[in-house]
Amino acid sequence: MSNHRQKKKNEKNYQKQNCVSISTDKIVNKKKLREYYNNHPIITASVAGVFSTIIIGIASAICVAVFNGLKLPYNLEEMGNNINTNIINIVDQKFNELNSNTQSSLSDLRIQVSTLEKVMGLNYYSSLQYSKTFTEHITETCESIENEYYYSAPPYSGENVIATDTITNKTYTEKQLTGQTLLVTYNDNGKDILFYGQYNINNHWEGRCIFNIYENGELDRILDAEYNDGVIDSFEIILQNESVAGYDVWSISKRKNEGKYNSGETWTYFKTADYPINFDINNPEVKDVIFSDNFENSIKSFSVLEGYYSGNTENGKYNDNTGNSYMVKYDRDGFIRTLYIGNFKDGNFEDNTGKAEEIVYDGSVNRYFHYVGTFTVGNRDGDNLKYITQREINEIIEPYNINCELKWRDTTKDPK
């Protein structure tokens, strides 16, 4: 009995000596491993999952072994070494996968940022001083848009220096700046001009080109054009102007190039405020560029419509002999003061067909009168005027497709 007890005791001592935790001098330094895991929380989470899987696997194996009545080995050190080696291999694999995925993600991010810069025009050159030759071409382009003769250049050879970096003194040729979004500022005869756009490999304007023109420190006009290899597809012009009736207005003209003429619409709004320069004109940023659609929305939000024209333009003026053009003029309270349906020439009512019609409000009697006949340089050629009722007004305009608000005064009341 005594020998049996001694044998059991020896077996327990043997197990205690050999069935210990994984030896650090044979496997890895625990402290370094702990620091490694602390510095790589994602890997730590992965390792935790691996440990859980291994522990569950060992527990399952033990349970199966016990269930089958198998004798467990006394020396589990080799098993521990194998487990640790597997863990280290898995950790290395996870780290390599994570590093590879991270590098791939960073590469994708760089591509996305580069694309975003291209789309948003963030790759502009703001520190460049441009040559007089180049700025003269920009000025010529401004005038071509306003007068609608469409200057498509800059016509360069590609090797001439057109800009110098004011910080590094590095020079740039036309070829080097091809396709780059440029932010150009310069003064031309007292006007500060801010240009935002680009030209293509053919040295033609390409895509959206925007011009902000300031005079006497205040915004005077915005030109916003869309080019296709130097050919203008469409454009919007916003400028300060004076109406025929003498009102100060903001004119907004949206046009599509139809070849010999431009189709579209023009709105005029009573001017209620000035827009002074609120940034350093010599050191502009993209955020300082005023886009036509943003400014248009701003004007419409607090200004009253003064006029509307539907018809063609040529040479920067109302020119339309189709018989489909018309113009509506409003008072400051929003009511119609004039409606003209007929042909236009150089911005004036001009119609010799005898079919032009005009409805005008006469405030002295609180009535609208109607005229049918010819016009020359904006004036009626006859005096056959007839006062009409609201019902008659509706009958006159019914055949026409008037695409603007028609707010008529109540003419049933006596004038005040």
Secondary structure, DSSP 8 states (H G I E B T S, - for coil): -HHHHHHHHHHHHHHHHHS-S--TTTS--HHHHHHHHHH-HHHHHHHHHHHHHHHHHHHHHHHHHHHTT----S--HHHHHHHHHHHHHHHHHHHHHHHHHHHHHHHHHHHHHHHHHHHHTTT-B-SEEE-HHHHHHHHHHHHHHHHT---------S-SEEEEETTT--EEETTTTTT--EEEEEEETTEEEEEEE-B-TTS-B-EEEEEEEEETTEEEEEEEEEEETTEEEEEEEEEEEE-TTS-EEEEEEEEEE-SSSEEEEEEEEE-----B--S-TTS--GGG---HHHHHHHHHHH--EEEEEES-EETTEE-B-SS--EEEEE-TTS-EEEEEES-EETTEE-EEEEEEEEEEEETTTTEEEEEEEEEETTEES----EEE-HHHHHHHHTTS---S------TTS---
